[in-house]
Every structure is written in structure tokens, then in C-alpha cells.
Amino acid sequence: MDRSDRCYWHRFEIHEYHIMEEFIWTLKGEKADKLECAIRGRGAFRRFKDMVDRMGISQQWYDFQAEYYRKLATQWCREHGLEYAEGSM
């Protein structure tokens, strides 16, 4: 397969805001409450990232995000009759 045959995801197909919400739902108590407030209104992405950093849970967020992307990729491949292989890029 050459480069022109590859399918590339467009940023608009991945809903970053929803991924942040899903991450927040895995948390409990004050952390979840603070992050829910952080993602309201303009600047939500920056406030979320800053708050995650201040809370010391950046690695937890990045791990969650990577796993979420992996699941999206495997689902997309399955829906398009393709086999997903880890580390194939």
C-alpha cells in the first residue's frame, strides 16, 4: 500500500472533549469535581491540562488517552475490515 492509499483520521473525528469527560468519570471526589469545573466554557482544554498537571495526574491522563486512542483505532480497523497491529507504524 502506498501513501496515497492510506486512510488518515482527521482531528474532527476524535472528540477530545468527550475523552476528557470519560477520564473525569474514572476519578472520584475532589479531583473529578475540579476537572468538571475546569472543562466548562472557553479555554477548557488549557484549563484541563493545567489542572491535571497541578494535581499530579498527568501520566494517568496520558495513559488513559493513549488507551482510548488505541481502542478507537482498533474499532475503526474492525469496522473497515482491517487488522490492527500494535506498533505497526
Secondary structure, 3 states (H helix, E strand, C coil): CCHHHCCCCCHHHCCHHHHHHHHHHCCCHHHHHHHHHHCCCCCHHHHHHHHHHHHCCHHHHHHHHHHHHHHHHHHHHHHCCCCCCCCCC
